[in-house]
Amino acid sequence: MLLGPALAVSAVLFTLGVFGVLLRRNAIVIFMCVELMLNAVNLTFVAFAQSLGVAGQLFVFFVMAVAAAEAAVGLAIVLAIYRHRETVDLQNINLLKG
Amino acid sequence: MSLTELIFWAFAALAMVSAACCVTRKNPVASALWLVVTLFAIAALFVVLDAQFIAVLQVLVYAGAIMVLFLFVIMLLNLGRPGPTDVKGPLGVGVAFLLGGVLLFQLWSLRQAGPPEPIRLPPGGMARLQQEQGLVAAIARPLFDTYLIPFEITSLLLLAALVGAVVLAKRKL
């Protein structure tokens, strides 16, 4: 059984994703880091499914559907922002700061 | 160390190294391609963990569809050319290392977690289930039976995302 090692790998991948979100300013790279975090969680689901039944794998299926929807809407938002401001650097996109 | 463990650790190392490259590369195109490598390595880990169908989905949906969408947007916005780095300054790097370290410490201590004995399948239970019912049927049966309503709601979600993406990305309706 590889549950422990899979959880360890998943922890490292999730942390790398969070690290990327904190470190970068490019909106698209931040998006990719979010996808990395989703994948780390998927790995956890699959690892637990090995000992708890097939429901974990079904959850991965749903997570993938939500990730696809999120990527489509998110990238459309990035496109719309780029059209207005000619940049995807999050430092220059601070309308909500007040 | 058995052959399965050897394969697991090889692909786990590949996934972690390429994820680190994905986070640190300056060029968004390089980042995206490293992420594709990570997704393939995770698909291989899924195979090792008895989730072959999910591994196929991972390659088709993530490495295929979603990453092509990312690369397409990067090309469309012309972000592939070399430019100034988008990595934050020393303060940002420090905060990122601090928070990342704390998070890794917390998640790392959870790696010994496991389900309680009474609800645990016997070792090799998942492989036996897949052998009896077939790889796809083992997932498809509960999906169209117990989880039918969530499945239908997912299709509504995808429709809403489709409409939303068109509305947001279109110049003028």
Interface residues (C-beta under 8 A of the other chain):
Chain A: M1 L2 L3 G4 P5 A6 L7 A8 V9 S10 A11 V12 L13 F14 T15 L16 G17 V18 F19 G20 L22 L23 R24 R25 N26 I28 V29 F31 M32 C33 E35 L36 N39 N42 L43 V46 A47 F48 A49 Q50 S51 L52 G53 V54 A55 Q57 L58 V60 F61 F62 M64 A65 V66 A67 A68 A69 E70 A71 A72 V73 L75 A76 I77 V78 L79 A80 Y82 R83 V88 D89
Chain B: T4 E5 F8 W9 A12 A15 M16 A19 A20 C22 V23 T24 P28 S31 A32 L35 T38 L39 I42 L45 F46 V48 L49 D50 A51 F53 I54 L57 Q58 V61 Y62 A65 I66 L69 F70 V73 I74 L76 L77 L79 D86 V87 K88 G92 V93 V95 A96 F97 L99 G100 L103 L104 L107 W108 L110 R111 Q112 A113 G114 P115 I119 R120 L121 P123 G125 M126 L129 A138 I139 P142 L143 Y147 P150 T154 L157 L158 A160 A161 L162 G164 A165 V166 L168 A169 R171
